[in-house]
């Protein structure tokens, strides 16, 4: 094998290429999904909230599902997860005549997405140089953002000029994850030390778990209801969401690498505190923009909030680096991440249904006022994170 081919087929390059394809699939799928539910299946806000229960159920069961695959190398698990994504995306595109089929394909999609979420972080941390975990995760995030940008440009162009249908969009997205599965499979499997317990819950990591639970609630409010506001109140279509996604991704190309370096330099407490303040502000703007301004201005403010929140989702890496900093052993990281995701989804399975009922009873403003309260709670919790130089002392935690 030539030196060039050896370079191309290194684990980091293959993993980075797969990450870029995952970004491409997300760029195709994410701007389209909510419009797909609204335009093809004509559901209301209560049904939209309720639909998150089956969609997030595999996330709640992530620790258990992940434990079933732990006899495989982490890159093999990632390849299997990518294959599940491909099958589910093709199914949603061509084999979903009613909501029953939609729910089945969503369960398969969610299983693949959440399992990959666990191993993606652990693989990245394993491939990173000591002390540069934040930098590598930021750089990989930026590369994934390149794929995301390409996917959103493709959707915007396809919908605006070539009348792309939802089956075409979902079919292309499935093709991306299928190729990603092949690339991940090409990575030579490296045995990873397995933890003595497949499901790990340690008192030492309690703050990490609490942060995940609060994030789960905040995340679902924005994932479920932020686009629904733009769809139901302002009639925004797939092209609009693709354009907003393009803007958010362009900002993310600069923001993610800087964020990784900020985490390394300032620590997770500062970064997560700033995130909480910004999220609280966004929630209040969502709630009151239409009250304070004419619709023509309110929609621009809400779109700006939508873009800003999309960018801020990258801050999730601070939770992972915090866990990596306080972990007793490398083997604790993957099962602790999966436990964090499980707790995240224990909350996020119920929040959308409650949010949908709250919207139906009191209006969408009430949903975002409640989310603002969660933002303040996340600020209080973030201030409990010790600075990096204290992480070496277990007694202080």
N, C-alpha and C positions, 0 to 999 in steps of 0.2 A: 504493500500500500504506500502510495506517495505521501510526502510530508503534507501536501495540501489536503488530501483525503483524510489523513490522520487528524488534521486540524478540524476539518468539517465534522467528523464523526466523534469528536470529543463529547463527553457527557454534558458539559455546560452548553456547548453550541446546540446540540440536539434538543436539550431542555429549553433553551432560549427560543429556538425556532418553533417548538411546540407551543410555548407561551404566546408567541406572536400569532399563531393560528387560532389559539383560544381567544385572543383579542379580536381577531377578524370575525370569528363566529359570534362573539358578543355584540360586535358592531352591527351585524346583520339582524340578530335576534331581538336584542333588548329594545331598540326603538319601535319594533313591530308588534311585540307581544300584547300590550294593552289595547292597541287598536284592533288587533286580531280578535280579542275577546269581545270588544264593543261592537265591531262592524260585522263579524261573522256570526257570533253567538248572542249578541244583543242582551248582555247581562247588565244589571243595575249595580249600585254601589254596595248594597248588602251582599248580593251574590259575589261581587268581586272580592269583598273582604273574606267571605266564607271560603272562597276558592283557595285562599292562602293556607288553609288548614291541611288539605292533602298535598299542596305544593311544598309545604315546609315540613311535613311529617318525616321524610327521610333525613332531614337535618336534625330533628329531635332524636332520631334513632341512629345518628351518625356514629356515635361511639360503639354501638353494638354492631352496625354494619361493617365499620372499619375493622373491628376485631375479627370478623369472619375472613377477611382477606390478608391477615397479618402473616400468614405462612408464605406469602409472596414478597419479593423485593419491592421497595417503595415505587420504583419506576414501572414495574409491572402492574402494580395497583393503579397507577396513574394512567397507563395505557388502557386498562380495562374500563376505567371511569370514562375516558374519552370515547371509547367504543359505545358505551351505553348512551352517551350524549348524542352520538351520530344517529343511532337507531331511533331514539326518541324524537329527535328533530325531524327526521324523515317521516315518522309516524304522525306527528302533529301536522305536517304539511300535506300529506296525502291520504292518511287513514284516520281522520277524526271527524266523522260526519255529525256527531253530537257531543254533548258535554261529558257523557260517560267515557267515551274514547279519549277526550281531552284530558280528563282526570287520570286515566291510566297512563297515557304518554307522559304527562307531567310528573307522575310518581317515578317513572324510569329516568326522566331527565333530571329530576331533583336528586335522585340517588347518585347518578354519575357526577353531577355538579358538586355535591357536598363531599363525596369521597375525594374528588380531585382537590377540593379546597384544603383538605387536611394534608394530603401528601405533598401538594405544591410547596407549602411553606417549609415542611421538614426537609424536602429535597434541596430547596434553595439554601437553607441553613447548613446542610451537610456539605454543599459545594462551595460555600463561602470561606474566605480566609478569616482567621480569628481576628475579632475586633472590627471587621468590615462587613458584618452581616447586614446592617442597615443600608450600606452603600450598594451591595449586590442586589438586595431586594428592591431598592429604588431603581437601579438600572434595569433589572428585569421587568419591573412595573412599567418603566418608560417604553421598553420594547413591546410589551403587551399593548400599551397605549397606541403604538404605531399601527399594530394590527387592528385595534379598535377603530382608529381613525379611518383606515382603508375600508373597513366594513361599513361604516356609517356613510362614507362618501359613495360607496357602491349602492347602498340602499337609497340615499337621496337621489342619485342620478337615475337609478332604476325606476323608482316610483314617479319621479318628476318627468322623465323623458321616454321611458320604455314600458310604463304601466306594469311593473313587476307585481305579480300576485303573491299572496302569502305562501302558497306552496313553493314558488320559485325561491323566495327569500329563505324559507326554512330548509329547503333542499340544499342550497348553497352553504348555509350554516352547518348542516350535517356533514357536508363534504369536507369542510375545514377541520372539524373534530375527528373525522375518520383519518385524515392525513396526519393529524397530531398524534393519534393513537399509534400509527405506524412509526413515527419518529421516536416516540417514547419507548416503543418496543425494541427499537434498534440500540437503545442505551444498554450497555452491558450491565446485567443485574449485579448489584453489590449487596451481599448479605448485611442486613442491618440488625444490630443488637436489639432484641425484643425486650420490652419491659416485663418484669415478673408478673405484673397485673395488666391485663388488657384494657381495663377501665380504670383510669387513674383519677382519684380525687384526694388531694392533699390539702391540709389546712394552710400550708405555706403558700399555696397558689390561690387562696380564697379571693383575694382582690382581683386577680385575673378573671376568675369565674364571674364575679359581680360585674366587672366591666363588660364582659360578654353579654350578660343578661340585659343590662341597660342598653347596650348597643343593639341587641336584637329588637327591642321595642322601638327605638328610634329608627332603625333601618326599615322596619316594615311599614311604618307610617309613611316614609318617603317613597319606598318602592311601590307601595300599593296605591296611595292616595294622592301623591304629588302629581304623577302623570294623569290620574283620573280627574283631577281638578281641571287640567288643561284640555282634556278630551271632552268632558261633560259640560263645562261652563264656557269654554272658548272654542270648542269644535276643532281642536288641533289634530292634524293627521300624521301619518307615518313620516312624511317628508319633514314636517316641523320638528318632530322628535329626533330625526336623523341630523338635522341642521344644528339643533341644540347640543346633541351629542358630539358633533364635530367640533363645536366651540369648546365644550368641556374637555374634550380629548386633547386639543391643541394646547390648552392651558395645562393639562395634566402632563404633557410631554416635558414641560419645564418644571412643573411642581413636584412630580414624583421623585426625581433624583435629588432635588433640593430638600425634599422632606426626609429622605433617607439620611442625608448628611445632617439635617437638623436634629433628628432623633439621636444620632451618634454624638453630636456636639452638646445638645441641651438636655437630653433625657426625655423619657416618655411623659413625665408629669407635666412639663411645660407644654409639650405638643398636644397632649390630650386635653389639657385645660383650655388652650386656645380653641381647639375644635369644639368643645362644649359651649363656649361663649358664642361662637359663630353659628352653631346649629340652633341655639335658643333664639338668636336674632332672626334667622331664616324662618323659623316656625311662626314667630310673631308677624313677620311680613306676609307670609302665606295667609295667615288668619285675617289680617286687617287691610291688606292692599286694596281689595275691591270695595271696602267700606270707605276708605280715605281718598280714593282716587277714581276717576272715570275708568271704565273698562279698558279703553285704549291704552291707558298708562298702567293700570293694574296688571294686565296680561304681560306687559314687558317686565314689570317688577317680579312677577311670579316666575316668568321664564328665567330671569337672572338668578333667582333663588334656586330654581331647578338645576341650572348649570353649576352654581357654586356648590350645591350639595353633592352633585356628581363628582366634582373634584375632591371634595373633602372625604369621600369614601376611601380614598387611598390611605388615610390616616389609620386604617385598620392594621397596617403593618406595625404600628407602635405597640399594639397589644402583643404581637408575636415577639418583637424584640424584647419587650418587658419580661415575658415568660422565659425567653432564652437567657436573659440576664440573671434571673433568680432560680433557674432550674437546678436541681440537685445533680442531675445526670442528663446526658444527651438523650437517653432512652425515655426520659419523662416527657419530652417535648411533643411528639406526635400524639400519644394518647391523651395528654393534657389539652392539646388543641382540639381534639375530637370531643373531649368532655366539655370544653368551652363552647363549641359549636352546638352540642346537644342542649346545654343550658340556654344558649342564645335562642334556640328554636323552641324550647319549652315556653318561652315568652312570645316569640314571634308567630307561633301557631295561633294564639288566641287574640293578640292585639288587632289584627286586621278585621276579624269578625266584630269585636267590640267597637272598632273604629267605624265600620260600616253601619252598625246600629246607631252609633252616636251621630254620624252624618245624617242618617234618615230622620232622627228625632230632633236634632238641634242645628243641623247645617254643618257644612264642611269646616267652618271656622272653629267649632268646638274640638274637632280632631286635632287641629294644629295648636290650639291653646294647650291641650293636654300634652302634646309633644314638646312644647316649650317647657313645661314643668319637668319632663324627663331630661331635657337639656340641662336644666339647673341641677338636677340630681346627679347627672354625669359629671358636672363640674366639681361638686362636693367630693365625689368618689375619686376623681383624678387627683385632687389635692392630697389624697392619702398615699399616693405612690411615692416611695422614698427616692431620693436622688441617687444617681449611679454609684457614688462612692459609699453609700450605705448598704448596697446590695450584698456586699461581702459578709455582712454581719447578720446571721440568721436570727440572732436573738432580738434584733430590732424590728423584725417583721412580724 
